């Protein structure tokens, strides 16, 4: 499940994951490579396996 499938804004995902909106935007736009900590935060917030995010 991704944030759009959940109907979440970038702000909602940032809040749920403990990340800043700027980080969410940069990862989604491909202007930043997420660290393992960022991936872990997104996995926890979205409830998906890491392979879903990086695959």
HUWOFEN-V19875 format. One record per residue. PSI is psi in radians with two decimals (NA if undefined). OMEGA is omega in radians with two decimals (none if undefined). BURIAL is # if it has 24 or more other C-alpha atoms within 12 Angstrom, else .. Layout:
{{PSI OMEGA BURIAL} {PSI OMEGA BURIAL}}
This chain:
{{2.34 3.05 .} {3.06 -3.04 .} {-0.59 3.14 #} {-0.68 3.08 .} {-0.52 3.10 .} {-0.22 -3.08 .} {0.40 -3.10 .} {2.50 2.97 .} {2.96 3.05 .} {-0.61 3.12 #} {-0.72 3.13 .} {-0.75 3.11 .} {-0.69 3.10 #} {-0.79 3.12 #} {-0.81 -3.10 .} {-0.54 -3.07 .} {-0.22 -3.10 #} {0.25 3.12 #} {2.91 3.08 #} {2.73 -3.12 .} {-0.64 -3.14 .} {-0.67 3.11 .} {-0.79 3.12 #} {-0.83 -3.12 #} {-0.80 -3.11 .} {-0.70 3.12 .} {-0.79 -3.13 .} {-0.64 -3.13 .} {-0.22 -3.14 .} {0.27 3.12 .} {-0.10 3.09 .} {2.46 3.04 .} {2.20 -3.10 .} {2.47 3.03 #} {2.97 3.11 .} {-0.56 3.10 .} {-0.69 3.11 .} {-0.78 3.11 #} {-0.78 3.13 #} {-0.74 3.12 .} {-0.71 3.13 #} {-0.70 3.11 #} {-0.81 -3.13 #} {-0.80 -3.09 .} {-0.70 -3.07 #} {-0.32 -3.14 #} {0.67 3.14 .} {2.76 3.06 .} {2.64 -3.13 .} {-0.59 -3.13 .} {-0.48 3.11 .} {-0.61 -3.12 .} {-0.63 -3.04 #} {-0.08 -3.09 .} {NA none .}}
